């Protein structure tokens, strides 16, 4: 639609209404209505030029007497305060800074190439320095990211999330977080109580068994698991694949799926687990898949979809993609390196 035509028609309508009401002459002028104005932007150019149209003094008052049939003019929207405009501008600058961080190097030899390199990696490059030390902003950002990584490792998944997803909780052979970090082997084995609970509550021999574990990042589960889980469920339903009873394993490692495979005998196990946090992201989730995992399963038979978070693979897309991968695993009855060999 032609912007110039819209502007002309709008002006003509306002002027027509004004001339009609000037003929009535039966209403007192409301000075407050004189303060309201219609702003017409110049849409034909990229400039910010504008023209303002103010109603004539004979525009009727906002309040009119009943039965006179006069057109009631409402006040036009108030212009945005300067403070709000500045606040919106600052938010936009912060958003763009997060996506395209500026260089901390003063007077770079090739600023265009440095900007391009910075835009292609989340690594800390081109941050500059103050003498022999990092700049204050760089150092504070590093400390913040390090603290987020520590919190992700030592934190616990919110119970409300487990209730929303209807996941009951079991644990591995380790209860203390320090022991869990030092003894990965204990995180690969279910406790005797966990085995009993799983045997009582879970359906046996399903096609797909979904399990969730905090792993080394509780933040990853809290931020991404719900979207991945619900999307994966929807994908499996659309593919006509039945699923077992899902549950949550606290302080689990990837190979804990072998114990689950021994107990429930599923065809495919999907483990959604928090990745080891880094200084770029402490909220990255991984999805490990394996065809008929059992004790003695080698790592080459597992496969993984990693880097699931808002800065990597979107959680909803990851859940939908997992359904496609599971379908392929069932078709070839293999996973990991064996699946690649059978596909080729």
C-alpha positions as CSV (number, residue, x, y, z in Angstrom):
1,X,0.0,0.0,0.0
2,X,1.3,3.5,-0.9
3,X,2.4,5.4,2.2
4,X,2.0,8.8,0.6
5,X,-1.7,7.9,-0.3
6,X,-2.4,6.8,3.3
7,X,-0.9,10.0,4.6
8,X,-2.9,12.2,2.2
9,X,-6.2,10.4,3.0
10,X,-5.6,10.6,6.7
11,X,-5.1,14.4,6.5
12,X,-8.2,14.9,4.4
13,X,-10.3,12.9,6.8
14,X,-9.1,14.9,9.8
15,X,-9.6,18.3,8.0
16,X,-13.1,17.2,6.8
17,X,-14.1,16.3,10.4
18,X,-12.7,19.6,11.6
19,X,-14.6,21.7,9.0
20,X,-17.9,19.9,9.8
21,X,-17.6,20.6,13.5
22,X,-16.7,24.2,12.9
23,X,-20.1,24.6,11.2
24,X,-21.9,23.3,14.3
25,X,-20.6,26.1,16.5
26,X,-22.7,24.8,19.4
27,X,-20.0,23.5,21.6
28,X,-17.5,25.2,23.8
29,X,-13.9,24.8,22.9
30,X,-12.0,22.5,25.2
31,X,-8.5,23.9,25.4
32,X,-7.1,20.5,26.5
33,X,-8.0,19.0,23.2
34,X,-5.9,21.7,21.5
35,X,-2.8,20.1,23.1
36,X,-3.3,16.8,21.4
37,X,-1.6,16.4,18.0
38,X,-1.4,14.0,15.1
39,X,2.1,13.3,14.0
40,X,2.7,12.4,10.3
41,X,6.0,10.7,9.6
42,X,7.7,11.0,6.2
43,X,7.5,7.4,5.0
44,X,9.0,8.2,1.6
45,X,12.6,8.7,2.9
46,X,14.8,7.1,5.5
47,X,15.0,10.4,7.5
48,X,13.1,11.0,10.7
49,X,11.4,14.2,9.5
50,X,7.9,14.6,10.8
51,X,5.0,17.1,10.4
52,X,2.5,17.8,13.2
53,X,-1.2,18.5,12.7
54,X,-3.0,20.2,15.6
55,X,-6.8,20.4,15.7
56,X,-8.4,23.9,15.3
57,X,-9.9,25.7,18.3
58,X,-13.4,24.8,17.3
59,X,-12.8,21.0,17.8
60,X,-15.6,19.7,20.1
61,X,-14.9,18.9,23.7
62,X,-14.2,15.3,24.7
63,X,-17.3,15.5,26.9
64,X,-20.5,16.2,24.9
65,X,-24.1,16.5,26.0
66,X,-26.4,13.6,25.3
67,X,-28.6,13.7,22.2
68,X,-26.5,16.2,20.2
69,X,-24.9,13.4,18.1
70,X,-21.5,15.1,18.0
71,X,-18.4,13.2,17.1
72,X,-16.3,12.7,20.3
73,X,-12.6,13.2,19.8
74,X,-10.4,11.2,22.1
75,X,-6.9,12.3,23.0
76,X,-4.3,10.8,20.8
77,X,-1.6,8.5,22.3
78,X,0.9,10.5,24.4
79,X,4.4,10.5,23.0
80,X,6.9,8.2,24.6
81,X,8.8,9.9,27.4
82,X,12.5,10.5,26.7
83,X,13.5,8.2,29.5
84,X,11.7,5.3,28.0
85,X,13.2,5.9,24.6
86,X,16.7,6.0,26.1
87,X,16.0,2.9,28.2
88,X,14.9,1.0,25.1
89,X,18.0,2.2,23.3
90,X,20.2,0.9,26.0
91,X,18.5,-2.5,26.0
92,X,19.0,-2.8,22.3
93,X,22.7,-1.8,22.7
94,X,23.1,-4.5,25.3
95,X,21.4,-7.1,23.1
96,X,23.7,-6.3,20.2
97,X,26.7,-6.3,22.4
98,X,25.9,-9.8,23.6
99,X,25.5,-11.0,19.9
100,X,28.4,-9.0,18.5
101,X,30.7,-8.1,21.3
102,X,33.0,-5.2,20.7
103,X,36.8,-5.5,20.7
104,X,38.8,-4.5,23.8
105,X,41.9,-3.9,21.7
106,X,42.8,-0.3,21.3
107,X,43.6,0.8,17.8
108,X,43.7,-2.6,16.2
109,X,45.8,-3.0,13.0
110,X,42.9,-4.5,11.1
111,X,39.6,-3.7,13.0
112,X,37.3,-5.2,10.3
113,X,39.0,-8.6,10.4
114,X,39.1,-8.5,14.2
115,X,35.4,-7.8,14.4
116,X,34.7,-10.6,12.0
117,X,36.8,-13.1,14.1
118,X,35.0,-12.1,17.3
119,X,31.6,-12.5,15.7
120,X,32.5,-16.1,14.7
121,X,33.4,-17.5,18.1
122,X,32.3,-17.2,21.7
123,X,35.9,-17.6,22.9
124,X,37.6,-14.7,24.7
125,X,39.6,-13.2,21.8
126,X,40.4,-9.6,21.2
127,X,39.5,-8.6,24.8
128,X,42.6,-6.3,25.2
129,X,44.6,-5.8,28.3
130,X,45.6,-3.1,30.8
131,X,49.3,-3.5,31.2
132,X,50.0,-7.1,32.1
133,X,46.6,-7.9,33.3
134,X,43.1,-8.3,31.7
135,X,40.8,-5.3,31.7
136,X,38.3,-5.0,34.6
137,X,35.2,-5.9,32.5
138,X,36.9,-8.9,31.0
139,X,38.1,-10.2,34.4
140,X,34.7,-9.7,36.0
141,X,33.0,-11.5,33.1
142,X,35.4,-14.4,33.6
143,X,34.7,-14.6,37.3
144,X,31.0,-14.5,36.6
145,X,31.2,-17.4,34.1
146,X,33.4,-19.4,36.4
147,X,30.9,-18.9,39.3
148,X,28.0,-20.0,37.1
149,X,30.0,-23.2,36.1
150,X,30.6,-24.0,39.8
151,X,26.9,-23.4,40.7
152,X,25.9,-25.7,37.8
153,X,28.0,-28.6,39.1
154,X,27.1,-28.2,42.8
155,X,23.5,-27.2,42.3
156,X,20.4,-29.4,42.5
157,X,17.5,-29.7,40.1
158,X,14.3,-28.0,41.2
159,X,11.7,-30.5,42.5
160,X,8.9,-28.5,40.8
161,X,10.4,-29.3,37.4
162,X,10.3,-33.0,38.2
163,X,6.7,-32.8,39.4
164,X,5.7,-31.0,36.2
165,X,7.3,-33.7,34.0
166,X,6.0,-36.4,36.3
167,X,9.4,-37.9,37.0
168,X,10.1,-39.9,40.1
169,X,13.6,-39.7,41.5
170,X,16.2,-42.4,42.2
171,X,19.9,-42.1,42.9
172,X,23.2,-43.8,42.0
173,X,25.7,-45.4,44.5
174,X,26.9,-41.9,45.5
175,X,25.1,-39.3,47.6
176,X,27.8,-36.8,48.3
177,X,28.7,-34.3,45.5
178,X,32.4,-34.3,46.3
179,X,32.5,-38.1,46.0
180,X,30.5,-38.0,42.8
181,X,33.1,-35.7,41.2
182,X,36.1,-37.8,42.4
183,X,34.5,-41.2,41.7
184,X,32.8,-41.3,38.2
185,X,32.5,-45.1,38.4
186,X,30.0,-44.8,41.3
187,X,27.8,-42.5,39.2
188,X,27.5,-45.2,36.6
189,X,25.8,-47.7,38.9
190,X,22.3,-47.5,40.4
191,X,21.9,-48.0,44.1
192,X,20.0,-51.1,45.3
193,X,17.1,-49.0,46.4
194,X,17.0,-47.3,43.0
195,X,16.9,-50.7,41.2
196,X,14.0,-51.8,43.4
197,X,12.0,-48.6,42.8
198,X,12.6,-48.7,39.0
199,X,11.5,-52.4,38.9
200,X,8.3,-51.6,40.7
201,X,7.3,-48.4,39.0
202,X,8.4,-48.8,35.4
203,X,6.9,-50.7,32.5
204,X,9.1,-53.5,31.2
205,X,10.4,-53.9,27.6
206,X,9.3,-50.6,26.1
207,X,10.5,-49.5,22.7
208,X,12.0,-46.3,24.0
209,X,13.0,-45.5,27.6
210,X,13.6,-41.9,28.5
211,X,15.7,-41.0,31.6
212,X,16.9,-37.7,32.9
213,X,20.0,-37.0,35.0
214,X,21.6,-33.8,36.3
215,X,25.1,-35.1,35.4
216,X,27.6,-32.3,35.8
217,X,25.1,-29.4,35.3
218,X,21.8,-29.1,37.1
219,X,21.4,-25.7,35.3
220,X,21.3,-27.5,32.0
221,X,18.4,-29.7,33.1
222,X,16.4,-26.8,34.6
223,X,16.9,-24.6,31.5
224,X,16.5,-27.0,28.7
225,X,15.1,-30.4,29.7
226,X,11.4,-29.5,29.8
227,X,11.4,-28.3,26.1
228,X,13.5,-31.2,24.9
229,X,11.4,-33.8,26.8
230,X,8.0,-32.5,25.7
231,X,9.2,-32.1,22.1
232,X,10.7,-35.6,22.1
233,X,7.5,-37.1,23.5
234,X,5.4,-35.4,20.8
235,X,7.8,-36.7,18.1
236,X,7.6,-40.3,19.4
237,X,3.8,-40.1,19.5
238,X,3.7,-38.9,15.9
239,X,6.0,-41.8,14.9
240,X,3.8,-44.3,16.7
241,X,6.6,-45.4,19.1
242,X,5.7,-46.5,22.6
243,X,7.6,-45.2,25.6
244,X,8.3,-46.6,29.0
245,X,7.9,-44.9,32.4
246,X,10.3,-41.9,32.5
247,X,12.3,-41.1,35.6
248,X,15.1,-38.9,37.0
249,X,18.5,-40.2,38.2
250,X,20.3,-37.9,40.6
251,X,24.1,-37.7,40.3
252,X,24.2,-40.0,37.3
253,X,26.9,-40.6,34.6
254,X,26.3,-41.6,31.0
255,X,26.9,-45.3,31.5
256,X,24.2,-45.6,34.1
257,X,21.9,-46.3,31.1
258,X,23.5,-49.8,31.1
259,X,21.9,-50.7,34.5
260,X,18.6,-49.3,33.2
261,X,18.9,-51.5,30.1
262,X,19.5,-54.6,32.3
263,X,16.4,-53.9,34.4
264,X,13.9,-52.8,31.9
265,X,15.1,-54.4,28.6
266,X,14.1,-51.4,26.3
267,X,15.1,-51.3,22.6
268,X,16.4,-47.7,22.8
269,X,17.5,-45.7,25.9
270,X,17.6,-41.9,25.7
271,X,19.5,-40.2,28.5
272,X,19.1,-36.4,28.8
273,X,22.0,-35.3,31.0
274,X,23.8,-32.0,31.9
275,X,27.1,-31.5,30.2
276,X,30.3,-30.5,32.0
277,X,30.0,-26.7,32.2
278,X,32.5,-24.4,30.5
279,X,33.2,-20.7,30.6
280,X,31.0,-20.1,27.5
281,X,27.9,-21.9,28.7
282,X,27.1,-23.7,32.0
283,X,23.6,-24.7,30.7
284,X,24.4,-27.1,27.9
285,X,22.4,-30.4,27.8
286,X,23.3,-33.6,26.0
287,X,21.1,-36.4,24.7
288,X,22.8,-39.9,24.7
289,X,21.2,-42.7,22.8
290,X,22.0,-46.4,22.7
291,X,20.4,-49.5,21.2
292,X,19.8,-52.2,23.8
293,X,22.4,-51.0,26.4
294,X,23.6,-53.7,28.7
295,X,26.5,-54.3,31.1
296,X,29.6,-54.4,29.0
297,X,28.4,-51.9,26.3
298,X,31.3,-50.1,24.8
299,X,31.3,-46.3,24.3
300,X,31.5,-46.7,20.5
301,X,27.9,-48.0,20.6
302,X,26.6,-44.8,22.2
303,X,25.8,-41.7,20.2
304,X,25.1,-38.2,21.4
305,X,23.4,-35.0,20.4
306,X,25.2,-32.3,22.4
307,X,25.3,-28.5,22.9
308,X,21.6,-28.2,23.5
309,X,20.9,-24.8,24.9
310,X,19.7,-21.3,23.8
311,X,23.1,-20.5,22.3
312,X,23.5,-23.9,20.5
313,X,20.9,-26.3,19.3
314,X,17.4,-25.0,20.3
315,X,15.8,-27.4,22.8
316,X,12.6,-27.9,20.9
317,X,14.4,-28.6,17.7
318,X,16.7,-31.1,19.5
319,X,13.7,-33.0,20.8
320,X,12.1,-33.3,17.4
321,X,15.4,-34.4,15.8
322,X,15.9,-37.1,18.5
323,X,12.7,-38.8,17.3
324,X,14.2,-39.1,13.8
325,X,17.5,-40.5,15.2
326,X,15.5,-43.1,17.3
327,X,13.6,-44.1,14.2
328,X,16.9,-44.7,12.4
329,X,18.3,-46.7,15.3
330,X,15.3,-49.0,15.3
331,X,15.4,-49.5,11.6
332,X,19.1,-50.6,11.5
333,X,19.0,-52.1,15.1
334,X,22.3,-50.4,15.9
335,X,23.7,-47.2,17.3
336,X,27.0,-45.4,17.4
337,X,29.7,-46.6,15.1
338,X,27.7,-49.7,14.2
339,X,24.9,-47.5,12.9
340,X,27.3,-45.5,10.7
341,X,28.7,-48.8,9.3
342,X,25.3,-50.2,8.5
343,X,24.1,-46.9,6.9
344,X,27.1,-46.9,4.5
